[in-house]
Amino acid sequence: MDNDARNKALDDWLDYQQRVHPRSIELGLARVREVWQRLGAAAPGPVVITVGGTNGKGSTVAFLEAMLVAMGKRVGCYTSPHLQRYNERVRLLGREASDAELVDAFERIEAARLMPSRAAIPLTYFEFGTLAALWIFAQSKLDVAVLEVGLGGRLDAVNIVDADAAIVTTVDLDHQDWLGNDRDSIGYEKAGIFRSGRPAIIGTREPPAGLLAEAARIGADVRRAGIDYDFSPRSSGWHWRTGDVSLDLPTPLLAAPCQTGNAAAAIAALHGLRERVGWDPCALAAGVRDAQLAARLQRFARHGAADVIVDVAHNPQAAAVLSSWLEQNPVNGRTFAVFGALADKDVGGIVSPLSPRIDRWYLAGLDTMTTRGLSVADLRTPVAAALPPSALVVAHANPRDALASAQKQAGEDDRIIAFGSFYVAAAVLDALDAASGPERIS
């Protein structure tokens, strides 16, 4: 530990964690498990639910939290990445973890990884955060801990904990450098969060063979959407069923059509754990109705100005969902896009499904916000290749400038959709918070 490693403020700790490991990502469980064992390896809660998948993880965690809270349970949730504050990653009994709680956890983790007479263990930024969440939860006498996988599943730090039930929401191409170049390979990695004999919820109706094969090899209690449980729309709300159990549920506040599937997977997990956490249809309905999550088609409106809609769609599957929502929710005016992306993303695959829905593109560089971010010059080439020659494209150095430019050109009948990365969403939310007058609608 360096001379200043103790008594750091939270921001100092986060900066330190960015520097202490030579890589931002290093998959594998041996290092983080060893530090966890040095910390005592206390379970984060008597019941643990792990949530993985390409898209929909954060929303599914939000549904689980809202349902369990409505059931009167003490719930802790770990998610990543954050949008505006690191503290968002660790939610404890309905509130964000405090700076003091996080700093205390980081100090303990640092002492454990540098334990005298034992080999020092390098940890990544994400691994520090995962261990901090597990430590905080273990001290908090929770009923249920809900853990979101950061990347993949099998080798993600979250997977040092054996989940009592695990959910894989969707499987599509993303993070191919780490997980493989096809859905079977990616599905295999994501199935690594399943455990033998325990509920394994597969939230997609079309899972890849690699996911199913690995779940079978593990011996998980597989519960597939469309086979072991199902859901369908009703004239008012929607219907969920499994075996002889059925529920009539309200429309989620979270707007995208895919959110019904995320809520259905969350309910399937709780049904699999009903003997341990209980089963309360009224609480499930309340959780579906009340769950909220920032930057998931989050709408901001101001009188006389264009609506701004913020979404974290950052891969082709999410972009296709966003495109469908835009088609189903037309406006009288035009739709402008504020868009930025990380260097490892399939920019063309994100832009193509949205091309028919966007009238003008305001590109934003992310290179000053993260080393993984594309500069606007590097972003413009793949965007132009995915759009027709007549497309209107404006380039800006960062999301805040791109948003300001779009707002200047947009009329009150237009709308602005900001998406492409959590960094875009965070910058736009910060800008909206700093502006006077925007009203959050949903």
Long-range contacts (C-beta under 8 A, 24 or more apart in sequence): 1-110, 1-111, 1-114, 5-110, 6-107, 8-103, 8-106, 9-99, 9-103, 10-86, 10-87, 10-99, 10-102, 10-103, 13-102, 13-103, 13-106, 14-86, 14-125, 17-106, 17-123, 17-124, 17-125, 17-128, 17-129, 18-125, 20-122, 20-123, 21-122, 21-123, 21-124, 21-125, 22-122, 23-124, 24-124, 24-125, 24-371, 24-372, 25-124, 25-126, 25-151, 25-178, 26-124, 27-151, 27-152, 27-155, 27-156, 27-178, 28-155, 29-155, 29-157, 29-159, 29-160, 31-121, 31-122, 31-123, 31-127, 32-123, 32-127, 32-130, 32-131, 32-157, 32-160, 33-160, 34-121, 35-109, 35-112, 35-113, 35-121, 35-123, 35-127, 35-131, 36-131, 36-134, 36-160, 38-112, 38-113, 38-115, 38-118, 39-108, 39-109, 39-112, 39-131, 39-135, 40-138, 42-134, 42-135, 42-138, 43-138, 43-145, 43-161, 44-76, 44-133, 44-134, 44-137, 44-138, 44-142, 44-145, 44-147, 44-161, 45-76, 45-137, 45-138, 45-142, 45-143, 45-144, 45-145, 46-142, 46-143, 46-144, 46-276, 47-143, 47-144, 47-145, 47-164, 47-273, 47-276, 47-277, 48-144, 48-145, 48-146, 48-147, 48-161, 48-162, 48-163, 48-164, 49-144, 49-145, 49-146, 49-147, 49-163, 49-164, 49-165, 49-166, 49-167, 49-269, 49-273, 50-146, 50-147, 50-148, 50-149, 50-158, 50-159, 50-161, 50-163, 50-165, 50-166, 50-167, 50-193, 51-146, 51-147, 51-148, 51-149, 51-166, 51-167, 51-169, 52-148, 52-149, 52-152, 52-153, 52-156, 52-166, 52-167, 52-168, 52-169, 52-190, 52-193, 53-149, 53-167, 53-168, 53-169, 53-170, 53-171, 53-190, 53-203, 54-169, 54-170, 54-171, 54-172, 54-173, 54-174, 54-186, 54-190, 54-315, 54-317, 55-169, 55-170, 55-172, 55-258, 55-315, 55-317, 55-318, 55-321, 56-169, 56-170, 56-203, 56-258, 56-261, 56-262, 56-265, 57-148, 57-149, 57-169, 58-148, 58-293, 58-296, 58-312, 59-254, 59-259, 59-262, 59-291, 59-293, 59-296, 60-167, 60-169, 60-203, 60-262, 60-263, 60-265, 60-266, 61-146, 61-148, 62-254, 62-291, 62-292, 62-293, 63-252, 63-262, 63-263, 63-266, 63-267, 63-287, 63-288, 63-291, 64-144, 64-146, 64-266, 64-269, 64-270, 64-287, 65-91, 65-94, 65-146, 65-287, 65-291, 66-286, 66-287, 66-288, 66-290, 66-291, 66-292, 67-266, 67-267, 67-270, 67-283, 67-284, 67-286, 67-287, 67-288, 67-291, 68-143, 68-144, 68-146, 68-270, 68-277, 68-287, 69-94, 69-287, 70-280, 70-282, 70-283, 70-284, 70-286, 70-287, 70-290, 71-277, 71-278, 71-280, 71-283, 72-283, 73-143, 73-144, 73-277, 74-140, 74-141, 74-142, 74-143, 74-144, 75-142, 75-143, 75-144, 75-145, 75-146, 76-133, 76-136, 76-137, 76-140, 76-142, 76-144, 76-145, 76-146, 77-145, 77-146, 77-147, 77-148, 78-129, 78-130, 78-133, 78-134, 78-137, 78-145, 78-146, 78-147, 78-148, 78-158, 79-148, 80-126, 80-129, 80-148, 80-150, 81-422, 82-422, 82-426, 83-294, 83-295, 83-422, 83-425, 83-426, 83-429, 84-294, 84-426, 84-429, 84-430, 84-433, 86-129, 89-129, 89-133, 90-129, 90-132, 90-133, 90-136, 92-136, 92-137, 92-140, 93-140, 97-133, 97-136, 101-136, 102-132, 102-136, 105-131, 105-132, 105-133, 105-135, 105-136, 106-132, 108-135, 109-135, 126-150, 126-151, 126-157, 127-157, 130-157, 130-158, 131-157, 134-161, 143-277, 144-277, 149-190, 149-193, 151-175, 151-178, 151-179, 152-178, 152-179, 152-186, 152-189, 152-190, 152-192, 153-189, 153-190, 153-191, 153-192, 153-193, 154-188, 154-189, 154-190, 154-191, 154-192, 154-193, 155-189, 155-192, 156-193, 158-193, 159-192, 159-193, 162-195, 163-193, 163-194, 163-195, 163-198, 164-195, 164-198, 164-199, 164-273, 164-276, 165-198, 165-199, 165-200, 165-201, 165-269, 165-272, 165-273, 166-193, 166-194, 166-195, 166-198, 166-199, 166-200, 166-201, 166-220, 166-269, 167-201, 167-203, 167-265, 167-266, 167-268, 167-269, 168-193, 168-194, 168-200, 168-201, 168-202, 168-203, 168-204, 168-207, 168-211, 169-203, 169-204, 169-261, 169-262, 169-265, 170-203, 170-204, 170-317, 171-204, 171-207, 171-208, 171-211, 172-315, 172-316, 172-317, 173-315, 173-316, 173-317, 173-346, 173-349, 174-315, 174-317, 174-345, 175-344, 177-344, 182-208, 183-208, 183-210, 184-208, 184-209, 184-210, 184-211, 185-210, 186-210, 187-211, 187-212, 187-214, 188-213, 188-214, 191-215, 191-218, 191-220, 194-218, 194-220, 194-222, 195-220, 196-220, 197-221, 198-272, 199-223, 199-268, 199-269, 199-272, 199-273, 201-225, 201-265, 201-268, 201-269, 201-272, 203-261, 203-262, 203-264, 203-265, 203-268, 204-261, 221-272, 223-268, 223-272, 225-261, 225-264, 225-265, 225-268, 228-268, 229-264, 229-267, 229-268, 229-271, 230-264, 231-260, 231-261, 231-264, 233-260, 240-264, 240-267, 242-268, 242-271, 245-271, 247-281, 247-284, 247-285, 248-285, 249-284, 249-285, 249-288, 250-285, 250-288, 250-289, 251-289, 252-288, 252-289, 252-291, 253-289, 253-290, 253-291, 253-292, 253-442, 254-291, 254-292, 254-293, 254-296, 254-297, 255-296, 255-297, 255-299, 255-325, 255-442, 256-296, 256-297, 256-321, 256-322, 256-325, 257-321, 257-324, 257-325, 257-328, 258-321, 259-296, 263-287, 263-288, 263-291, 294-425, 294-429, 295-422, 295-425, 295-426, 295-429, 297-322, 297-325, 297-442, 298-440, 298-442, 299-440, 299-441, 299-442, 300-432, 300-438, 300-439, 300-440, 300-441, 301-438, 301-439, 301-441, 302-437, 302-438, 302-439, 303-437, 304-412, 305-407, 305-410, 305-412, 306-333, 306-336, 306-406, 306-407, 306-410, 306-411, 306-412, 306-413, 306-414, 306-415, 306-416, 307-331, 307-415, 307-416, 307-441, 308-403, 308-407, 308-415, 308-416, 308-418, 308-428, 308-432, 308-438, 309-415, 309-416, 309-417, 309-418, 310-418, 310-419, 310-425, 310-428, 310-429, 310-432, 311-417, 311-418, 311-419, 311-425, 312-419, 312-421, 312-422, 312-425, 313-350, 313-419, 313-420, 314-341, 314-342, 314-345, 314-350, 314-419, 314-420, 314-421, 314-422, 315-345, 315-346, 315-349, 315-350, 316-346, 316-349, 316-350, 316-352, 316-353, 318-350, 319-349, 319-350, 319-351, 319-352, 319-353, 319-354, 319-419, 320-353, 322-354, 322-417, 322-419, 323-353, 323-354, 323-356, 323-357, 326-354, 326-357, 326-417, 327-357, 331-413, 331-414, 331-415, 332-413, 333-410, 333-411, 333-412, 333-413, 333-414, 333-415, 334-359, 334-360, 334-410, 334-413, 334-414, 334-415, 335-359, 335-414, 335-415, 335-416, 335-417, 336-360, 336-361, 336-362, 336-406, 336-409, 336-410, 336-414, 336-415, 336-416, 336-417, 337-361, 337-362, 337-416, 337-417, 337-418, 337-419, 338-362, 338-364, 338-399, 338-402, 338-403, 338-406, 338-416, 338-417, 338-418, 338-419, 338-424, 338-428, 339-363, 339-364, 339-379, 339-383, 339-402, 339-418, 339-419, 339-420, 339-424, 340-364, 340-365, 340-366, 340-373, 340-374, 340-376, 340-379, 340-399, 340-402, 340-420, 340-421, 340-423, 340-424, 341-366, 341-373, 341-374, 341-379, 341-420, 341-421, 342-366, 342-370, 342-372, 342-373, 342-374, 342-421, 342-423, 343-372, 343-373, 343-374, 343-378, 344-372, 345-420, 345-421, 347-374, 347-379, 347-382, 347-383, 347-386, 348-382, 348-383, 348-385, 348-386, 350-420, 351-382, 351-383, 351-386, 351-387, 352-386, 355-386, 355-387, 355-388, 355-391, 358-417, 359-392, 360-392, 360-393, 360-394, 360-406, 360-409, 361-387, 361-391, 361-392, 361-393, 361-394, 362-394, 362-396, 362-402, 362-403, 362-405, 362-406, 363-393, 363-394, 363-395, 363-396, 363-402, 364-396, 364-397, 364-398, 364-399, 364-401, 364-402, 364-403, 364-420, 364-424, 364-427, 365-395, 365-396, 365-397, 365-398, 366-398, 366-399, 366-421, 366-423, 366-424, 368-397, 368-398, 369-398, 369-423, 369-427, 370-423, 373-421, 373-423, 398-427, 399-423, 399-424, 399-427, 399-428, 399-431, 400-427, 400-428, 400-430, 400-431, 403-427, 403-428, 403-431, 404-431
